[in-house]
Amino acid sequence: MNRRQFSLSAAAGLLSLTQTRARAAELAPAFSFPSIDGGTLDTADWRGRPVLVVNTASLCGFSGQLADLQALHETHGPRGLVVLAVPSDSFAQEYDDARQVKEFCTLQFGITLPMTDILPVKGPQAHPFYRWLAETRGFTPGWNFNKVLLDGEGQVVGTWGALTNPQSGAITGAFAPLLPGS
């Protein structure tokens, strides 16, 4: 290898390293959530897949959306979509105990999608994911059943309020192109 080829090769390697570091800096942080079933749910495990995160509440008038979330999980989960329910009592409409939440969601809606333990989603006690959303995107759930779509790198693609059904064209149209193999 002559000197010019070596210089070009070194420059290409440096460019590749710089691009790799820049790409890593673009990745959103990974977040761990305590699972309602025990253990943890880690967003890093879902890299490469879109994730729809929804703060839920069993006693909310929008709780029927749990059936819609389950339908998304069943229909699009095999294609790569992760639907994560985050039960929260931040709006005083959730049971006091995770066992009650799990029982309600399973018996009423047949929920099999991943669920966290009961977590705050607003204020200083909010889970780190929701604090990150507030700090980086200015988004704080204004009520139960707010939706946040993350792309395969953990970046926020969109946010929707309680009035937007999880199966709406706005949400399905946003995650469909992000599904692996799309």
C-alpha positions, 0 to 999 in steps of 0.5 A, spaced: 500 500 500 502 506 498 502 512 502 496 515 498 492 509 499 494 509 506 492 516 507 485 515 503 484 508 507 486 512 514 481 518 512 475 513 510 476 509 517 476 516 521 470 518 517 467 511 519 468 512 526 466 519 526 459 517 523 458 511 528 460 516 534 455 521 531 449 516 530 450 513 537 449 520 539 443 521 535 440 515 539 435 516 544 437 514 551 434 507 553 429 506 559 428 501 564 421 500 566 419 495 572 414 490 569 407 489 572 409 481 571 416 482 575 423 484 572 424 489 567 422 492 561 428 495 557 427 499 551 434 497 549 431 490 547 427 493 542 432 497 538 430 497 531 423 496 532 417 502 533 415 502 540 408 505 542 408 507 549 401 509 552 400 511 559 393 508 561 388 508 567 383 502 568 378 507 571 378 512 566 373 513 561 378 511 555 380 505 558 376 501 552 382 503 548 386 498 552 382 493 547 385 497 541 392 497 544 391 489 544 389 489 537 395 493 535 399 488 539 396 482 536 396 485 529 402 489 528 407 485 534 409 479 529 411 485 524 415 488 529 411 493 533 412 494 540 406 496 544 407 498 551 402 500 556 404 504 562 399 504 568 399 510 572 395 514 577 397 521 575 390 523 574 387 519 580 384 513 575 388 507 577 387 502 582 392 502 588 395 495 586 399 492 580 395 486 581 388 489 581 391 493 574 393 486 571 387 482 573 382 488 570 386 488 564 387 481 563 379 479 565 376 485 561 381 486 555 385 480 554 391 484 555 398 480 553 402 486 551 407 488 555 405 492 561 409 496 566 408 497 574 404 503 576 408 509 574 407 517 575 408 520 568 408 527 570 411 532 575 418 531 579 416 524 581 415 522 573 418 516 570 425 518 567 422 516 560 417 521 561 421 526 564 426 525 558 420 527 554 418 533 558 425 536 557 427 534 550 420 534 547 416 539 551 411 533 552 407 531 558 401 527 558 395 531 559 391 525 561 390 518 561 391 514 554 396 519 551 401 516 546 408 516 544 411 513 538 418 512 538 422 509 532 427 504 532 432 508 534 428 511 540 427 517 537 420 520 538 416 520 531 409 523 534 405 524 540 397 524 541 392 525 546 387 521 549 382 523 543 386 519 538 384 512 538 390 507 537 388 504 531 387 511 528 390 512 521 394 518 524 398 513 529 398 506 524 400 511 518 406 513 523 408 506 525 407 502 519 413 505 515 418 504 521 416 496 521 422 492 520 422 490 512 417 496 510 
